Amino acid sequence: MNNYRFACLLVALIAAPLLAADTAQEIVDEAQRRATTKSERYEGLLESFNASGKKTSEKRWIFQRVGAHGQSKSIIRFTAPAEVRGVALLIVNRPDRASDQWMWTPAIERDRRIALQDRSTKFFGTDFSFEDLEEREAAQYEHQLLGEEAIGGSAAWKIQATPKPSRSSQYTKQIVWIRKDNYATVRIDSYVKDQVARRLELSDLRQVGGIWTAHDTMMTDEQRRTRTRLRLDKVEYNLPLKEDDFTVQALRRQQ
């Protein structure tokens, strides 16, 4: 091999991982761009199942979000059953770090801030942790393209997302599958060290206001083998919601 060919091969080998990383970032950025809205509202049915597949509980909540992606504010408020009605979680997402979160419990008329070290705990008996309810901001992760894989019969990019040092997370990394035809995220495997801790599967994709939206979401705790299914209804985007309604004071007021 002559010097010129060797030099070209060396440049190609050095550039290849950089190009893959850039491509992964571009894919994730485009997926986030296509899902970006000024506001969102839906009604959700949550069904929890034990390791044997038996349904153990059923809850309903209303989810509302307002603001730019990565800097948005959201409120999750339970509407049923009676014993959890009114319990609410306020999430203030940050573009450069973990979110701020407060939970309101009407039975004791008290709100409390969710400490950073508590974000890995389950949210009110579901298999979603407090961290899982945050908005994922692409800029808070380093991305690497691992290849392609079919999910539910559709070709998808397989991308590794590693939290940047500024992004405090219970997860060491996440593997994200993004469909190639519509850039919708259809699966996220969240790792603690080298083990999958939680698996999020998103299906029943429908277009709502031009946004591909998963109406059926399954979160599985891979160690306990418990699952929580979230089914969405009455999904709406770009509603005239007010940011003033997304505060701790509003959390107490709106019951």
NUDRENPA-925262 format. One line per 4 residues: for each residue x, y, z of N, C-alpha, C, O. Coordinates in nm, 3 decimals. Layout:
<nodes>
X/Y/Z/X/Y/Z/X/Y/Z/X/Y/Z ~ ...
</nodes>
This chain:
<nodes>
0.085/-0.119/0.000/0.000/0.000/0.000/0.088/0.124/0.000/0.177/0.139/0.085 ~ 0.064/0.215/-0.098/0.147/0.336/-0.102/0.105/0.434/0.006/0.000/0.420/0.069 ~ 0.189/0.536/0.026/0.166/0.633/0.133/0.034/0.707/0.116/-0.035/0.736/0.214 ~ -0.001/0.739/-0.009/-0.123/0.816/-0.034/-0.247/0.735/0.007/-0.335/0.786/0.076
-0.250/0.606/-0.037/-0.365/0.522/-0.002/-0.372/0.499/0.148/-0.480/0.497/0.206 ~ -0.256/0.481/0.210/-0.254/0.461/0.355/-0.309/0.583/0.428/-0.385/0.571/0.524 ~ -0.268/0.703/0.381/-0.314/0.827/0.443/-0.466/0.840/0.428/-0.533/0.881/0.522 ~ -0.519/0.806/0.311/-0.665/0.815/0.287/-0.740/0.719/0.379/-0.844/0.754/0.435
-0.686/0.596/0.394/-0.749/0.497/0.481/-0.747/0.544/0.625/-0.845/0.528/0.697 ~ -0.635/0.601/0.669/-0.623/0.650/0.805/-0.724/0.760/0.833/-0.787/0.761/0.939 ~ -0.740/0.854/0.739/-0.838/0.962/0.753/-0.978/0.906/0.762/-1.059/0.952/0.842 ~ -1.008/0.806/0.678/-1.142/0.747/0.677/-1.173/0.678/0.809/-1.284/0.689/0.860
-1.075/0.607/0.865/-1.096/0.537/0.991/-1.117/0.634/1.106/-1.197/0.608/1.196 ~ -1.045/0.746/1.102/-1.061/0.847/1.206/-1.195/0.918/1.194/-1.260/0.946/1.294 ~ -1.236/0.946/1.071/-1.358/1.024/1.048/-1.484/0.943/1.068/-1.588/0.999/1.103 ~ -1.478/0.809/1.048/-1.598/0.726/1.051/-1.677/0.739/1.180/-1.798/0.764/1.172
-1.616/0.725/1.299/-1.696/0.740/1.422/-1.749/0.879/1.441/-1.856/0.897/1.500 ~ -1.678/0.979/1.391/-1.726/1.116/1.402/-1.850/1.136/1.318/-1.946/1.201/1.361 ~ -1.848/1.080/1.196/-1.964/1.091/1.108/-2.084/1.019/1.167/-2.196/1.067/1.160 ~ -2.058/0.902/1.227/-2.168/0.825/1.288/-2.229/0.903/1.402/-2.351/0.906/1.418
-2.143/0.966/1.483/-2.194/1.046/1.595/-2.275/1.164/1.546/-2.382/1.193/1.600 ~ -2.223/1.232/1.441/-2.296/1.346/1.386/-2.431/1.300/1.331/-2.533/1.367/1.352 ~ -2.432/1.188/1.263/-2.557/1.137/1.205/-2.657/1.106/1.316/-2.775/1.138/1.304 ~ -2.611/1.043/1.423/-2.699/1.011/1.535/-2.759/1.138/1.594/-2.878/1.143/1.623
-2.676/1.241/1.613/-2.725/1.367/1.668/-2.828/1.431/1.576/-2.928/1.485/1.622 ~ -2.802/1.424/1.446/-2.896/1.482/1.350/-3.030/1.409/1.353/-3.136/1.472/1.344 ~ -3.026/1.277/1.366/-3.150/1.198/1.372/-3.231/1.237/1.496/-3.351/1.261/1.487 ~ -3.164/1.242/1.610/-3.232/1.275/1.735/-3.286/1.418/1.731/-3.398/1.444/1.776
-3.207/1.511/1.677/-3.251/1.650/1.666/-3.376/1.661/1.578/-3.469/1.735/1.609 ~ -3.376/1.586/1.467/-3.491/1.590/1.376/-3.615/1.528/1.440/-3.726/1.579/1.424 ~ -3.595/1.418/1.514/-3.707/1.356/1.584/-3.766/1.452/1.686/-3.888/1.463/1.699 ~ -3.680/1.524/1.758/-3.727/1.621/1.856/-3.798/1.737/1.788/-3.901/1.785/1.836
-3.743/1.783/1.676/-3.804/1.895/1.604/-3.945/1.860/1.557/-4.037/1.942/1.568 ~ -3.963/1.739/1.506/-4.094/1.698/1.454/-4.198/1.682/1.565/-4.318/1.694/1.540 ~ -4.152/1.656/1.687/-4.245/1.636/1.799/-4.267/1.764/1.879/-4.343/1.763/1.977 ~ -4.203/1.873/1.841/-4.211/1.996/1.918/-4.345/2.067/1.897/-4.390/2.086/1.784
-4.408/2.106/2.007/-4.533/2.181/2.004/-4.528/2.289/2.112/-4.445/2.283/2.203 ~ -4.617/2.386/2.101/-4.622/2.494/2.200/-4.692/2.449/2.329/-4.663/2.500/2.437 ~ -4.783/2.353/2.315/-4.855/2.303/2.432/-4.915/2.167/2.398/-4.918/2.126/2.282 ~ -4.962/2.099/2.502/-5.017/1.965/2.484/-5.112/1.933/2.599/-5.094/1.980/2.712
-5.214/1.854/2.568/-5.306/1.805/2.671/-5.359/1.669/2.629/-5.392/1.647/2.512 ~ -5.368/1.577/2.726/-5.432/1.448/2.699/-5.489/1.393/2.828/-5.453/1.436/2.937 ~ -5.578/1.295/2.814/-5.629/1.219/2.927/-5.568/1.079/2.918/-5.566/1.019/2.811 ~ -5.520/1.027/3.031/-5.450/0.900/3.028/-5.510/0.797/3.123/-5.553/0.831/3.233
-5.514/0.671/3.078/-5.555/0.559/3.161/-5.431/0.477/3.190/-5.363/0.431/3.098 ~ -5.399/0.457/3.319/-5.284/0.378/3.360/-5.330/0.246/3.421/-5.411/0.245/3.513 ~ -5.277/0.136/3.370/-5.307/0.004/3.423/-5.176/-0.060/3.465/-5.084/-0.073/3.384 ~ -5.168/-0.101/3.591/-5.046/-0.162/3.643/-5.066/-0.313/3.655/-5.174/-0.360/3.692
-4.960/-0.390/3.623/-4.965/-0.536/3.623/-4.848/-0.591/3.703/-4.737/-0.537/3.698 ~ -4.873/-0.700/3.776/-4.764/-0.763/3.851/-4.685/-0.856/3.760/-4.712/-0.865/3.640 ~ -4.586/-0.924/3.818/-4.497/-1.010/3.738/-4.572/-1.126/3.672/-4.524/-1.182/3.574 ~ -4.688/-1.163/3.726/-4.768/-1.271/3.668/-4.863/-1.223/3.560/-4.934/-1.302/3.498
-4.864/-1.091/3.537/-4.952/-1.035/3.435/-5.089/-0.996/3.485/-5.174/-0.955/3.406 ~ -5.113/-1.009/3.615/-5.243/-0.973/3.671/-5.250/-0.823/3.695/-5.156/-0.763/3.749 ~ -5.362/-0.762/3.656/-5.378/-0.618/3.677/-5.399/-0.591/3.825/-5.485/-0.651/3.889 ~ -5.319/-0.499/3.878/-5.322/-0.469/4.021/-5.385/-0.335/4.053/-5.430/-0.313/4.165
-5.387/-0.244/3.956/-5.450/-0.114/3.982/-5.483/-0.045/3.851/-5.430/-0.080/3.745 ~ -5.571/0.053/3.861/-5.610/0.133/3.746/-5.626/0.277/3.792/-5.697/0.304/3.890 ~ -5.562/0.367/3.724/-5.570/0.509/3.760/-5.591/0.590/3.632/-5.562/0.546/3.521 ~ -5.643/0.711/3.652/-5.658/0.804/3.540/-5.593/0.937/3.577/-5.599/0.981/3.692
-5.532/0.999/3.477/-5.476/1.132/3.500/-5.497/1.221/3.379/-5.525/1.173/3.269 ~ -5.481/1.349/3.401/-5.481/1.447/3.293/-5.342/1.508/3.288/-5.288/1.551/3.390 ~ -5.285/1.512/3.170/-5.152/1.568/3.150/-5.164/1.697/3.068/-5.233/1.700/2.967 ~ -5.096/1.802/3.114/-5.091/1.928/3.040/-4.948/1.980/3.038/-4.876/1.968/3.137
-4.907/2.036/2.925/-4.771/2.089/2.910/-4.776/2.219/2.831/-4.857/2.235/2.740 ~ -4.687/2.312/2.867/-4.678/2.439/2.795/-4.532/2.482/2.790/-4.456/2.455/2.882 ~ -4.493/2.549/2.681/-4.358/2.603/2.672/-4.271/2.532/2.570/-4.306/2.427/2.518 ~ -4.155/2.593/2.543/-4.060/2.541/2.445/-3.999/2.410/2.494/-3.982/2.389/2.614
-3.966/2.324/2.401/-3.909/2.194/2.435/-3.780/2.212/2.515/-3.694/2.293/2.479 ~ -3.769/2.136/2.624/-3.652/2.147/2.711/-3.666/2.253/2.817/-3.594/2.252/2.917 ~ -3.758/2.346/2.797/-3.783/2.451/2.894/-3.932/2.457/2.930/-3.981/2.559/2.979 ~ -4.000/2.348/2.905/-4.145/2.344/2.925/-4.181/2.318/3.071/-4.096/2.283/3.153
-4.310/2.336/3.099/-4.366/2.304/3.230/-4.484/2.211/3.207/-4.561/2.230/3.113 ~ -4.498/2.113/3.293/-4.610/2.020/3.279/-4.671/1.987/3.414/-4.604/1.994/3.518 ~ -4.798/1.952/3.411/-4.869/1.908/3.531/-4.941/1.777/3.499/-5.013/1.766/3.400 ~ -4.919/1.679/3.586/-4.993/1.553/3.581/-5.085/1.554/3.702/-5.039/1.569/3.816
-5.217/1.537/3.679/-5.312/1.540/3.789/-5.402/1.417/3.782/-5.471/1.395/3.682 ~ -5.402/1.337/3.889/-5.488/1.219/3.893/-5.635/1.260/3.907/-5.668/1.352/3.982 ~ -5.720/1.190/3.834/-5.864/1.216/3.840/-5.943/1.098/3.897/-6.058/1.115/3.936 ~ -5.883/0.980/3.902/-5.949/0.861/3.956/-5.844/0.755/3.986/-5.738/0.753/3.923
-5.874/0.666/4.083/-5.993/0.656/4.168/-5.996/0.764/4.275/-5.907/0.850/4.281 ~ -6.098/0.760/4.358/-6.122/0.867/4.456/-6.005/0.889/4.549/-5.976/1.003/4.586 ~ -5.936/0.781/4.589/-5.828/0.796/4.688/-5.706/0.870/4.636/-5.623/0.914/4.715 ~ -5.693/0.884/4.504/-5.578/0.959/4.451/-5.622/1.086/4.377/-5.538/1.162/4.329
-5.753/1.109/4.368/-5.802/1.224/4.293/-5.743/1.354/4.348/-5.745/1.379/4.469 ~ -5.690/1.435/4.259/-5.634/1.563/4.298/-5.484/1.562/4.322/-5.420/1.667/4.320 ~ -5.426/1.443/4.345/-5.280/1.436/4.359/-5.217/1.481/4.228/-5.258/1.438/4.120 ~ -5.119/1.568/4.237/-5.064/1.628/4.116/-4.913/1.643/4.125/-4.857/1.657/4.233
-4.850/1.641/4.009/-4.705/1.660/3.999/-4.677/1.772/3.900/-4.723/1.769/3.786 ~ -4.600/1.870/3.945/-4.555/1.980/3.860/-4.410/1.952/3.820/-4.326/1.925/3.906 ~ -4.382/1.957/3.691/-4.247/1.936/3.640/-4.203/2.059/3.562/-4.267/2.098/3.465 ~ -4.095/2.121/3.607/-4.037/2.235/3.535/-3.909/2.185/3.471/-3.808/2.167/3.538
-3.914/2.163/3.340/-3.800/2.108/3.268/-3.694/2.215/3.244/-3.726/2.332/3.221 ~ -3.568/2.174/3.251/-3.455/2.264/3.232/-3.372/2.219/3.112/-3.355/2.098/3.093 ~ -3.321/2.311/3.030/-3.247/2.272/2.910/-3.107/2.219/2.939/-3.048/2.152/2.853 ~ -3.052/2.247/3.058/-2.913/2.212/3.086/-2.893/2.126/3.210/-2.780/2.103/3.252
-3.002/2.079/3.270/-2.990/1.996/3.390/-3.123/1.925/3.415/-3.217/1.937/3.337 ~ -3.126/1.850/3.525/-3.249/1.778/3.561/-3.361/1.877/3.593/-3.335/1.992/3.628 ~ -3.483/1.830/3.582/-3.599/1.916/3.606/-3.616/1.946/3.755/-3.554/1.882/3.841 ~ -3.700/2.044/3.784/-3.748/2.069/3.919/-3.889/2.010/3.928/-3.968/2.024/3.835
-3.920/1.943/4.041/-4.049/1.876/4.054/-4.109/1.899/4.192/-4.039/1.900/4.294 ~ -4.241/1.918/4.194/-4.316/1.931/4.318/-4.440/1.844/4.310/-4.505/1.838/4.206 ~ -4.474/1.777/4.420/-4.596/1.698/4.426/-4.693/1.759/4.527/-4.654/1.796/4.638 ~ -4.819/1.767/4.487/-4.925/1.818/4.573/-5.016/1.703/4.614/-5.065/1.628/4.530
-5.038/1.690/4.746/-5.126/1.587/4.800/-5.241/1.655/4.871/-5.222/1.707/4.982 ~ -5.361/1.658/4.812/-5.474/1.731/4.871/-5.521/1.677/5.005/-5.574/1.752/5.087 ~ -5.504/1.546/5.029/-5.553/1.487/5.154/-5.486/1.550/5.276/-5.547/1.560/5.382 ~ -5.361/1.591/5.261/-5.289/1.655/5.371/-5.261/1.802/5.342/-5.194/1.871/5.419
-5.314/1.849/5.228/-5.298/1.988/5.185/-5.151/2.031/5.195/-5.116/2.130/5.261 ~ -5.069/1.954/5.128/-4.925/1.979/5.137/-4.859/1.956/5.002/-4.893/1.862/4.930 ~ -4.764/2.043/4.969/-4.680/2.018/4.852/-4.537/1.992/4.901/-4.494/2.044/5.004 ~ -4.465/1.912/4.826/-4.326/1.886/4.861/-4.242/1.879/4.735/-4.285/1.829/4.631
-4.122/1.929/4.747/-4.028/1.923/4.636/-3.969/1.782/4.629/-3.932/1.726/4.732 ~ -3.960/1.725/4.509/-3.902/1.593/4.492/-3.750/1.609/4.481/-3.699/1.668/4.385 ~ -3.679/1.557/4.581/-3.534/1.570/4.583/-3.470/1.493/4.468/-3.525/1.394/4.420 ~ -3.355/1.540/4.424/-3.287/1.479/4.310/-3.259/1.332/4.335/-3.271/1.250/4.243
-3.222/1.298/4.457/-3.189/1.159/4.488/-3.312/1.068/4.491/-3.299/0.946/4.495 ~ -3.432/1.128/4.489/-3.555/1.049/4.491/-3.615/1.029/4.352/-3.719/0.966/4.339 ~ -3.551/1.082/4.249/-3.608/1.075/4.114/-3.613/0.933/4.057/-3.686/0.906/3.962 ~ -3.534/0.842/4.116/-3.533/0.705/4.066/-3.646/0.620/4.124/-3.667/0.507/4.080
-3.718/0.673/4.223/-3.828/0.598/4.285/-3.951/0.598/4.195/-3.966/0.685/4.109 ~ -4.037/0.500/4.215/-4.157/0.489/4.133/-4.255/0.601/4.165/-4.270/0.643/4.280 ~ -4.321/0.649/4.061/-4.419/0.755/4.077/-4.555/0.697/4.109/-4.621/0.640/4.023 ~ -4.595/0.711/4.232/-4.730/0.678/4.279/-4.778/0.540/4.235/-4.887/0.526/4.178
-4.695/0.439/4.261/-4.735/0.302/4.236/-4.727/0.256/4.092/-4.768/0.144/4.061 ~ -4.676/0.342/4.002/-4.660/0.302/3.862/-4.516/0.254/3.841/-4.434/0.260/3.933 ~ -4.486/0.206/3.721/-4.349/0.166/3.689/-4.269/0.280/3.627/-4.154/0.260/3.588 ~ -4.329/0.397/3.618/-4.257/0.517/3.576/-4.188/0.577/3.699/-4.251/0.596/3.803
-4.061/0.608/3.686/-3.995/0.682/3.794/-4.022/0.830/3.772/-4.069/0.870/3.666 ~ -3.991/0.912/3.872/-4.008/1.056/3.857/-3.923/1.107/3.741/-3.966/1.195/3.666 ~ -3.804/1.052/3.725/-3.718/1.096/3.615/-3.778/1.063/3.480/-3.764/1.140/3.385 ~ -3.847/0.948/3.469/-3.906/0.907/3.341/-4.012/1.005/3.293/-4.045/1.006/3.174
-4.065/1.086/3.383/-4.172/1.179/3.347/-4.117/1.313/3.297/-4.193/1.398/3.251 ~ -3.986/1.330/3.306/-3.924/1.453/3.254/-3.927/1.453/3.102/-3.943/1.349/3.038 ~ -3.912/1.571/3.045/-3.901/1.585/2.900/-3.756/1.559/2.859/-3.664/1.620/2.915 ~ -3.735/1.471/2.762/-3.599/1.441/2.717/-3.550/1.551/2.623/-3.611/1.578/2.520
-3.441/1.614/2.660/-3.381/1.719/2.579/-3.257/1.662/2.512/-3.163/1.620/2.580 ~ -3.256/1.661/2.378/-3.148/1.597/2.302/-3.011/1.654/2.336/-2.912/1.581/2.336 ~ -3.005/1.783/2.364/-2.876/1.848/2.391/-2.812/1.802/2.521/-2.694/1.830/2.544 ~ -2.887/1.731/2.607/-2.832/1.685/2.734/-2.765/1.548/2.724/-2.720/1.493/2.825
-2.757/1.494/2.601/-2.700/1.361/2.582/-2.598/1.360/2.469/-2.606/1.439/2.375 ~ -2.501/1.269/2.480/-2.412/1.236/2.369/-2.474/1.118/2.296/-2.516/1.021/2.359 ~ -2.478/1.126/2.162/-2.547/1.022/2.085/-2.451/0.948/1.993/-2.359/1.006/1.935 ~ -2.474/0.819/1.981/-2.393/0.734/1.893/-2.485/0.639/1.818/-2.568/0.571/1.878
-2.469/0.634/1.686/-2.551/0.545/1.604/-2.496/0.404/1.612/-2.381/0.379/1.576 ~ -2.579/0.311/1.659/-2.537/0.172/1.675/-2.574/0.085/1.556/-2.520/-0.024/1.540 ~ -2.667/0.132/1.474/-2.709/0.053/1.359/-2.857/0.069/1.334/-2.917/0.171/1.371 ~ -2.916/-0.031/1.270/-3.059/-0.028/1.238/-3.122/-0.159/1.283/-3.057/-0.263/1.288
-3.251/-0.152/1.317/-3.323/-0.270/1.363/-3.473/-0.248/1.342/-3.522/-0.137/1.362 ~ -3.543/-0.351/1.303/-3.688/-0.340/1.282/-3.760/-0.351/1.417/-3.732/-0.442/1.496 ~ -3.851/-0.259/1.442/-3.936/-0.262/1.561/-4.081/-0.260/1.514/-4.125/-0.166/1.447 ~ -4.155/-0.363/1.551/-4.295/-0.371/1.508/-4.312/-0.371/1.358/-4.411/-0.320/1.306
-4.214/-0.430/1.287/-4.223/-0.438/1.142/-4.176/-0.315/1.069/-4.183/-0.311/0.946 ~ -4.129/-0.213/1.141/-4.082/-0.089/1.079/-3.933/-0.068/1.105/-3.886/-0.090/1.216 ~ -3.860/-0.027/1.002/-3.717/-0.003/1.015/-3.693/0.114/1.110/-3.763/0.214/1.106 ~ -3.593/0.099/1.196/-3.565/0.203/1.295/-3.415/0.217/1.315/-3.340/0.120/1.304
-3.372/0.339/1.344/-3.235/0.362/1.386/-3.221/0.323/1.532/-3.311/0.346/1.612 ~ -3.107/0.263/1.566/-3.076/0.226/1.704/-2.965/0.318/1.753/-2.853/0.315/1.701 ~ -2.995/0.400/1.853/-2.903/0.506/1.894/-2.877/0.498/2.044/-2.970/0.484/2.125 ~ -2.751/0.509/2.080/-2.714/0.513/2.222/-2.708/0.658/2.268/-2.646/0.742/2.204
-2.775/0.686/2.380/-2.776/0.820/2.439/-2.711/0.812/2.577/-2.761/0.742/2.665 ~ -2.602/0.884/2.595/-2.530/0.885/2.722/-2.543/1.022/2.786/-2.510/1.122/2.722 ~ -2.589/1.031/2.910/-2.608/1.162/2.973/-2.476/1.238/2.983/-2.372/1.181/3.018 ~ -2.480/1.367/2.953/-2.364/1.452/2.972/-2.342/1.474/3.122/-2.434/1.453/3.201
-2.222/1.514/3.163/-2.194/1.533/3.305/-2.292/1.627/3.376/-2.320/1.609/3.494 ~ -2.344/1.725/3.304/-2.438/1.821/3.365/-2.577/1.762/3.385/-2.660/1.819/3.456 ~ -2.602/1.647/3.322/-2.735/1.583/3.326/-2.736/1.473/3.432/-2.698/1.359/3.404 ~ -2.780/1.506/3.552/-2.788/1.406/3.659/-2.895/1.304/3.624/-3.008/1.340/3.594
-2.859/1.175/3.629/-2.954/1.071/3.590/-2.925/0.942/3.665/-2.811/0.912/3.699 ~ -3.031/0.866/3.691/-3.016/0.734/3.751/-2.962/0.635/3.649/-2.910/0.529/3.685 ~ -2.975/0.670/3.519/-2.939/0.579/3.412/-2.798/0.605/3.361/-2.757/0.720/3.343 ~ -2.725/0.497/3.338/-2.591/0.506/3.280/-2.598/0.545/3.133/-2.517/0.624/3.084
-2.696/0.488/3.064/-2.718/0.517/2.922/-2.858/0.474/2.885/-2.926/0.407/2.962 ~ -2.900/0.515/2.766/-3.027/0.470/2.710/-3.004/0.430/2.565/-2.928/0.495/2.493 ~ -3.070/0.324/2.522/-3.071/0.285/2.381/-3.208/0.323/2.327/-3.311/0.279/2.379 ~ -3.210/0.405/2.223/-3.333/0.462/2.170/-3.354/0.413/2.026/-3.261/0.417/1.945
-3.474/0.366/1.996/-3.509/0.326/1.860/-3.602/0.434/1.802/-3.706/0.465/1.859 ~ -3.563/0.489/1.686/-3.640/0.593/1.618/-3.675/0.545/1.478/-3.587/0.510/1.399 ~ -3.803/0.542/1.448/-3.847/0.492/1.317/-3.793/0.578/1.204/-3.789/0.701/1.214 ~ -3.752/0.512/1.096/-3.691/0.583/0.984/-3.794/0.655/0.898/-3.762/0.755/0.833
-3.917/0.606/0.896/-4.016/0.666/0.806/-4.078/0.793/0.863/-4.113/0.883/0.786 ~ -4.093/0.803/0.995/-4.160/0.921/1.050/-4.087/0.983/1.171/-4.137/1.078/1.231 ~ -3.969/0.930/1.204/-3.886/0.983/1.313/-3.954/0.974/1.450/-3.920/1.049/1.541 ~ -4.047/0.883/1.464/-4.113/0.864/1.594/-4.032/0.767/1.680/-3.985/0.665/1.631
-4.015/0.800/1.807/-3.948/0.710/1.901/-4.043/0.597/1.937/-4.157/0.620/1.976 ~ -3.995/0.472/1.924/-4.082/0.357/1.947/-4.033/0.266/2.060/-4.104/0.175/2.103 ~ -3.911/0.291/2.108/-3.862/0.211/2.221/-3.744/0.281/2.286/-3.661/0.341/2.218 ~ -3.737/0.272/2.419/-3.623/0.323/2.494/-3.586/0.221/2.601/-3.668/0.190/2.688
-3.464/0.169/2.595/-3.411/0.082/2.700/-3.320/0.166/2.788/-3.222/0.221/2.739 ~ -3.351/0.175/2.915/-3.274/0.257/3.009/-3.189/0.167/3.097/-3.241/0.078/3.165 ~ -3.058/0.189/3.096/-2.962/0.102/3.164/-2.913/0.162/3.295/-2.894/0.283/3.306 ~ -2.893/0.076/3.393/-2.817/0.109/3.513/-2.695/0.018/3.508/-2.706/-0.104/3.523
-2.579/0.078/3.486/-2.455/0.004/3.457/-2.476/-0.075/3.328/-2.503/-0.015/3.224 ~ -2.465/-0.207/3.333/-2.477/-0.285/3.210/-2.607/-0.363/3.201/-2.619/-0.454/3.119 ~ -2.705/-0.329/3.286/-2.832/-0.399/3.287/-2.947/-0.306/3.250/-2.950/-0.190/3.291 ~ -3.041/-0.358/3.171/-3.160/-0.279/3.139/-3.247/-0.271/3.264/-3.292/-0.373/3.316
-3.272/-0.150/3.312/-3.356/-0.130/3.430/-3.502/-0.114/3.392/-3.590/-0.172/3.455 ~ -3.526/-0.034/3.288/-3.664/-0.011/3.242/-3.667/-0.011/3.090/-3.573/0.031/3.024 ~ -3.778/-0.061/3.038/-3.800/-0.061/2.893/-3.932/0.011/2.864/-4.037/-0.025/2.918 ~ -3.925/0.111/2.780/-4.043/0.187/2.739/-4.074/0.154/2.594/-3.990/0.174/2.506
-4.195/0.104/2.568/-4.237/0.069/2.433/-4.356/0.156/2.393/-4.454/0.165/2.467 ~ -4.346/0.219/2.278/-4.449/0.312/2.232/-4.510/0.261/2.103/-4.439/0.232/2.007 ~ -4.643/0.249/2.101/-4.712/0.192/1.985/-4.843/0.265/1.960/-4.872/0.367/2.022 ~ -4.923/0.211/1.867/-5.048/0.273/1.824/-5.022/0.419/1.785/-5.081/0.512/1.840
-4.931/0.436/1.688/-4.895/0.570/1.642/-5.004/0.627/1.553/-5.048/0.564/1.457 ~ -5.046/0.748/1.586/-5.145/0.819/1.505/-5.101/0.965/1.491/-5.037/1.021/1.579 ~ -5.138/1.024/1.379/-5.107/1.166/1.360/-5.214/1.251/1.427/-5.334/1.234/1.402 ~ -5.170/1.342/1.511/-5.259/1.438/1.577/-5.202/1.576/1.549/-5.095/1.611/1.598
-5.273/1.654/1.470/-5.224/1.787/1.436/-5.089/1.784/1.368/-5.007/1.875/1.386 ~ -5.064/1.680/1.288/-4.938/1.667/1.217/-4.825/1.606/1.299/-4.713/1.593/1.250 ~ -4.854/1.567/1.425/-4.754/1.509/1.513/-4.782/1.359/1.529/-4.891/1.319/1.569 ~ -4.682/1.276/1.496/-4.698/1.132/1.520/-4.695/1.107/1.669/-4.596/1.137/1.737
-4.804/1.052/1.722/-4.824/1.039/1.866/-4.854/0.894/1.903/-4.945/0.833/1.848 ~ -4.775/0.840/1.997/-4.801/0.705/2.048/-4.917/0.711/2.146/-4.909/0.779/2.248 ~ -5.024/0.639/2.117/-5.140/0.637/2.205/-5.136/0.521/2.304/-5.221/0.512/2.392 ~ -5.039/0.434/2.289/-5.024/0.319/2.379/-4.877/0.308/2.421/-4.790/0.290/2.336
-4.852/0.320/2.550/-4.716/0.318/2.602/-4.706/0.214/2.713/-4.791/0.210/2.802 ~ -4.602/0.130/2.707/-4.582/0.028/2.810/-4.445/0.048/2.874/-4.343/0.045/2.806 ~ -4.446/0.068/3.006/-4.321/0.077/3.082/-4.304/-0.051/3.163/-4.392/-0.088/3.241 ~ -4.191/-0.118/3.144/-4.163/-0.243/3.214/-4.043/-0.225/3.305/-3.938/-0.177/3.263
-4.059/-0.265/3.430/-3.947/-0.273/3.524/-3.882/-0.409/3.500/-3.937/-0.512/3.536 ~ -3.764/-0.408/3.438/-3.703/-0.532/3.392/-3.656/-0.622/3.507/-3.644/-0.743/3.488 ~ -3.630/-0.566/3.623/-3.588/-0.649/3.736/-3.709/-0.712/3.806/-3.709/-0.832/3.835 ~ -3.810/-0.632/3.833/-3.929/-0.683/3.902/-4.028/-0.750/3.808/-4.114/-0.827/3.851
-4.016/-0.722/3.677/-4.106/-0.774/3.574/-4.248/-0.722/3.590/-4.343/-0.784/3.542 ~ -4.264/-0.610/3.655/-4.393/-0.543/3.663/-4.405/-0.447/3.546/-4.304/-0.404/3.490 ~ -4.529/-0.412/3.509/-4.552/-0.326/3.394/-4.662/-0.225/3.423/-4.753/-0.250/3.501 ~ -4.650/-0.110/3.359/-4.757/-0.010/3.362/-4.787/0.032/3.219/-4.697/0.072/3.144
-4.913/0.022/3.184/-4.957/0.061/3.050/-5.030/0.194/3.058/-5.119/0.212/3.140 ~ -4.990/0.287/2.972/-5.054/0.419/2.963/-5.119/0.433/2.827/-5.051/0.427/2.724 ~ -5.250/0.451/2.828/-5.323/0.472/2.702/-5.379/0.613/2.698/-5.444/0.659/2.792 ~ -5.352/0.680/2.588/-5.388/0.822/2.574/-5.523/0.838/2.504/-5.559/0.760/2.416
-5.595/0.940/2.547/-5.723/0.973/2.486/-5.733/1.126/2.480/-5.675/1.196/2.563 ~ -5.807/1.176/2.382/-5.834/1.319/2.368/-5.704/1.401/2.364/-5.690/1.500/2.436 ~ -5.611/1.358/2.281/-5.482/1.427/2.269/-5.500/1.554/2.186/-5.559/1.551/2.078 ~ -5.449/1.665/2.238/-5.457/1.793/2.168/-5.323/1.866/2.180/-5.256/1.858/2.282
-5.287/1.935/2.073/-5.164/2.013/2.072/-5.193/2.160/2.042/-5.296/2.195/1.985 ~ -5.097/2.244/2.082/-5.099/2.388/2.053/-5.228/2.455/2.100/-5.290/2.533/2.028 ~ -5.266/2.422/2.223/-5.382/2.485/2.286/-5.338/2.618/2.350/-5.219/2.636/2.378 ~ -5.431/2.710/2.374/-5.397/2.838/2.438/-5.385/2.825/2.590/-5.465/2.883/2.664
-5.286/2.749/2.637/-5.264/2.732/2.780/-5.178/2.846/2.834/-5.097/2.904/2.762 ~ -5.196/2.876/2.963/-5.123/2.986/3.025/-5.013/2.932/3.117/-5.035/2.841/3.195 ~ -4.894/2.990/3.105/-4.782/2.947/3.190/-4.810/2.975/3.337/-4.755/2.908/3.425 ~ -4.895/3.073/3.366/-4.929/3.106/3.505/-5.001/2.992/3.576/-5.006/2.987/3.699
-5.058/2.900/3.497/-5.128/2.787/3.556/-5.033/2.671/3.589/-5.076/2.567/3.637 ~ -4.903/2.691/3.562/-4.804/2.586/3.585/-4.705/2.632/3.692/-4.585/2.647/3.665 ~ -4.756/2.655/3.812/-4.676/2.696/3.926/-4.717/2.614/4.047/-4.819/2.545/4.044 ~ -4.637/2.621/4.154/-4.672/2.550/4.276/-4.803/2.604/4.333/-4.884/2.528/4.386
-4.823/2.735/4.324/-4.947/2.796/4.373/-5.067/2.745/4.295/-5.172/2.715/4.353 ~ -5.052/2.734/4.163/-5.161/2.683/4.080/-5.187/2.535/4.108/-5.300/2.487/4.096 ~ -5.082/2.463/4.144/-5.094/2.321/4.177/-5.191/2.302/4.293/-5.272/2.209/4.292 ~ -5.181/2.390/4.393/-5.270/2.382/4.508/-5.413/2.429/4.473/-5.511/2.378/4.526
-5.420/2.526/4.382/-5.546/2.593/4.353/-5.636/2.508/4.265/-5.758/2.505/4.286 ~ -5.580/2.440/4.167/-5.660/2.370/4.065/-5.684/2.226/4.111/-5.598/2.139/4.093 ~ -5.797/2.203/4.169/-5.831/2.068/4.216/-5.959/2.019/4.152/-6.003/1.908/4.179
</nodes>
